[in-house]
């Protein structure tokens, strides 16, 4: 029996364009300015750096590290950005119809989670930032295990919905958590969710 609905944020509950713009445009711009190189060169250098870090390195997701290293204020840059967060209205409306407590499990930081969700934060019983809460860059099997333990439920009593096959699906299932790959098709999602609840 499912006791919690768990949701990924970027690429699932919110549009990933907002976050992508920060990592793929704003960070390279700041890097180029600091080291007096072209933006194209900065993008190539950063691409190699992130490749070296690997997907679970916290530096892959930690805006605080980059804002300190490159000397800028993340919140100011997000406010200046022309690309704004977009909540997936269809998914948000659908999950709110489900009479179960909801949580967010995101690879990103609390700053991004709160900025994207704004007042909708209050609709979630718990918010888990892998960076800030677990000090790791991503949703590992251990993250899902720790969350189920903290919520005092069995892993199989959580249903997680996300768009990343490795972190949201494979790692969740390795921990015993039920997982559904989100693919924009609300009708299909409803069918899949109903099989669990």
matplotlib code that plots the C-alpha trace (Angstrom):
import matplotlib.pyplot as plt

x = [0.0, 1.4, 1.7, 3.7, 3.9, 7.4, 8.2, 11.3, 11.4, 13.3, 12.1, 9.1, 7.2, 9.0, 10.4, 14.1, 14.7, 15.1, 17.7, 19.5, 19.8, 21.6, 24.1, 24.5, 24.5, 24.9, 27.7, 29.7, 29.2, 30.6, 33.4, 34.4, 34.3, 36.5, 39.2, 38.9, 38.1, 35.3, 32.0, 32.6, 35.9, 34.3, 31.5, 34.0, 36.1, 33.1, 31.8, 35.1, 35.0, 31.5, 32.4, 35.4, 33.2, 30.7, 27.0, 27.1, 29.6, 28.0, 29.8, 27.7, 24.6, 25.8, 25.1, 26.6, 30.0, 29.9, 28.6, 31.4, 34.1, 32.9, 31.9, 28.2, 24.9, 22.8, 19.5, 20.3, 21.2, 18.0, 15.9, 17.6, 17.1, 14.6, 13.8, 11.5, 10.5, 7.4, 5.5, 3.9, 0.3, -1.2, 1.0, 0.6, -3.2, -3.2, -1.0, -3.0, -6.1, -4.4, -5.2, -1.8, 1.1, 3.6, 7.3, 9.9, 13.3, 15.5, 19.2, 19.3, 19.7, 17.1, 17.5, 16.4, 13.6, 12.1, 12.6, 10.8, 8.0, 7.4, 4.2, 3.6, 6.3, 3.7, 1.8, 4.6, 5.1, 8.9, 11.4, 14.6, 17.5, 20.2, 22.8, 21.7, 20.1, 22.3, 25.4, 25.5, 25.0, 22.1, 19.5, 21.3, 19.9, 21.1, 19.2, 15.9, 16.7, 17.4, 14.2, 12.0, 13.6, 13.1, 9.4, 9.1, 7.7, 8.9, 10.5, 7.7, 5.2, 6.7, 5.8, 8.4, 7.8, 10.7, 12.2, 15.8, 16.1, 19.2, 18.3, 14.5, 13.9, 16.8, 18.2, 14.7, 13.9, 17.2, 16.1, 12.7, 10.8, 8.1, 9.0, 7.3, 9.2, 7.5, 7.2, 4.7, 1.7, -0.7, -3.2, -0.6, 0.7, -2.7, -3.1, 0.3, -0.3, -3.7, -2.1, -0.2, -2.8]
y = [0.0, 3.4, 5.9, 8.7, 10.2, 11.4, 13.7, 14.9, 18.6, 19.7, 18.0, 16.6, 19.0, 22.0, 22.7, 22.1, 25.1, 27.4, 25.3, 24.5, 28.2, 28.7, 25.9, 26.1, 29.9, 31.9, 29.8, 29.9, 33.6, 34.1, 31.7, 33.6, 36.9, 35.6, 34.1, 36.6, 33.9, 33.5, 32.0, 29.2, 28.4, 28.6, 26.2, 23.7, 23.9, 23.5, 20.6, 18.8, 19.6, 18.3, 15.2, 14.6, 15.2, 12.5, 12.5, 12.1, 14.8, 17.6, 20.2, 19.1, 20.6, 23.0, 26.6, 27.8, 26.5, 28.2, 31.5, 31.7, 30.5, 32.9, 35.7, 36.3, 36.2, 33.3, 34.8, 38.1, 36.2, 34.1, 37.3, 38.9, 35.8, 36.1, 32.5, 31.9, 28.7, 27.0, 24.5, 21.6, 22.6, 19.3, 17.2, 19.5, 19.5, 15.7, 14.9, 17.2, 15.1, 12.1, 12.0, 11.0, 13.1, 14.3, 14.9, 16.3, 14.6, 16.8, 16.7, 20.5, 22.9, 24.3, 27.7, 26.4, 24.3, 27.2, 29.6, 27.3, 26.1, 29.4, 29.2, 25.6, 24.4, 24.3, 21.6, 19.1, 17.4, 17.2, 18.6, 16.7, 18.4, 15.8, 18.6, 20.3, 17.5, 14.5, 16.3, 14.3, 15.2, 13.0, 10.5, 7.3, 4.0, 5.1, 8.4, 6.6, 4.2, 7.0, 8.8, 5.8, 5.3, 8.9, 8.8, 5.5, 3.6, 0.7, 1.6, -0.1, 2.2, 5.1, 5.9, 8.1, 9.9, 11.4, 11.8, 10.5, 6.8, 6.3, 8.4, 8.4, 4.9, 2.5, 3.8, 4.1, 0.5, -0.8, 0.7, -1.1, 2.1, 2.0, 4.3, 5.7, 7.4, 10.7, 11.4, 14.3, 12.1, 12.8, 10.2, 7.5, 8.7, 8.5, 4.9, 3.9, 5.7, 4.1, 0.6, 1.4, 3.3]
z = [0.0, -1.0, 1.8, 0.1, -3.4, -4.2, -7.0, -8.8, -9.5, -12.6, -15.7, -13.9, -11.7, -13.2, -16.7, -16.8, -19.1, -16.1, -14.4, -17.7, -18.4, -15.1, -15.7, -19.4, -19.9, -16.6, -15.2, -18.4, -18.7, -15.2, -15.8, -19.0, -17.2, -14.3, -16.5, -19.4, -22.0, -24.6, -23.6, -26.0, -24.3, -20.9, -22.0, -23.3, -20.1, -17.9, -20.0, -19.4, -15.7, -15.2, -17.1, -14.7, -11.6, -12.6, -11.9, -8.1, -7.4, -5.4, -7.5, -10.5, -8.7, -6.0, -7.0, -3.7, -4.7, -8.1, -6.8, -4.3, -6.8, -9.6, -7.2, -8.0, -6.2, -7.4, -6.4, -8.2, -11.4, -11.2, -10.8, -13.8, -16.0, -18.8, -18.4, -15.5, -13.7, -15.1, -12.9, -14.8, -14.2, -15.5, -13.2, -10.3, -10.6, -10.9, -8.0, -5.7, -6.4, -4.8, -1.2, 0.0, 1.5, -1.1, -0.9, -3.3, -3.9, -6.0, -6.9, -6.8, -3.8, -1.5, -3.1, -6.5, -5.0, -3.2, -6.1, -8.5, -6.2, -4.4, -2.3, -3.6, -1.2, 1.6, -0.3, 0.3, 3.6, 3.2, 0.7, 0.2, -1.5, -2.2, -2.1, 1.1, 3.0, 2.1, 0.9, -2.3, -5.9, -6.9, -6.0, -5.1, -3.8, -0.3, -0.5, -1.2, 1.7, 4.1, 3.1, 3.7, 7.1, 8.0, 6.9, 8.9, 6.0, 3.9, 0.6, -1.3, 0.4, -1.6, -5.2, -6.9, -10.2, -12.1, -15.6, -15.0, -15.8, -13.6, -10.5, -10.5, -11.8, -11.4, -8.1, -6.6, -7.6, -6.2, -2.9, -3.2, -4.0, -6.7, -9.6, -12.7, -15.5, -16.2, -19.9, -20.2, -21.0, -18.1, -19.2, -19.3, -15.9, -14.4, -15.6, -14.2, -10.8, -10.4, -10.6, -7.4, -5.4]

ax = plt.figure().add_subplot(projection="3d")
ax.plot(x, y, z, "-o")
ax.set_aspect("equal")
plt.show()
